[in-house]
Amino acid sequence: MDITMIEAAAARLAGHARRTPLLSSPFLDAVAGRRVLVKPECLQHTGSFKFRGAWSALTALPAGTRGVIAFSSGNHAQGVAHAARRLGLAAVIVMPSDAPALKIDNTRAFGAEVVLYDRVEESREEIGARIAAERGLVLVKPYDEPQVIAGQGTIGLEIAEDCARLGIAAADVLVPCGGGGMTAGIALALQARAPGLRVRPCEPEGFDDAARSLVAGRRVANAQAAGSICDAIVTAMPGELTFPVMARLCGPGIAVSDDEALAAMRAAALRLKILAEPGGAVALAAALSHPVAFEPDRPVIAVVSGGNADPAMIARALAG
């Protein structure tokens, strides 16, 4: 994985993925006590950044591929399903039974076959590997896949370009982190194109495996598999491929509470007019609720990674 792969992914994504802007609001700057810029990947196709990695991976498959299988709580599922349909490939998606209904319904609407599982009692990796072998499908992992990481890294290329235009040479880039595909991809892109921008992984409290792994210097697991409203970024531990990149390039992680994620959702809706899901809002939550985590006067760039929240969750956030 290197900048060459990310640039190649960007070329394949050109004309297919949306180039999301950097948004700002003086109200958010006042709350955070510093300049805050937001990268709204909730505006990406399928409502999250995952379309980038899915398109990158599927367009790199060898000719004659019969179809693909993926496992996901929803956003990778939708990204793979949508990319597969546009490319004329069959898709099977293994999803946890407690995933938001909106994500399950959307994945089916994109034409994929959905296989539900119990995320506490069953292993999605084992289920995915078995079905892939039985049907001759290519497994597209949600984060521990080089072409997926390269696709997510295109976000970093865009951030670097926009920061150069804005005259920002140094900043913390806050990234919602599950298995680390987007975190690692953005970090690789920024290392090559804007080395003064430092990536900081952001996670829910109690599921901050990336932050704790960075402190320990090795991959460590979460104590539980579920229990946060930030379902999109709840993973067991950082990926085998992604963690070495994060350990080499990322700054310390930041953990936010569910209430802070909801407050960030509300701020995004009221001040930027964008909808974020809880997991997608954790980076903005870190910017707004954890000022001591950053150097004085250092700007922050927060990626809002997804906006696929159920109406009830949106209402809960807006209620304050």
Secondary structure, DSSP 8 states (H G I E B T S, - for coil): --HHHHHHHHHHHTTTS-----B--HHHHHHHTS-EEEEEGGGSGGGBTHHHHHHHHHTTS-TT--EEEEE-SSHHHHHHHHHHHHHT-EEEEEEETTS-HHHHHHHHHTT-EEEEE-TTTS-HHHHHHHHHHHHT-EE--SSSSHHHHHHHHHHHHHHHHHHHHHT--SEEEEEE-SSSHHHHHHHHHHHHH-TTEEEEEEEETT--HHHHHHHHTS----S-S---S-GGG--SS--TTHHHHHHHH----EEE-HHHHHHHHHHIIIII-----TGGGHHHHHHHH-GGGS-TT--EEEEE-B----HHHHHHHHH-
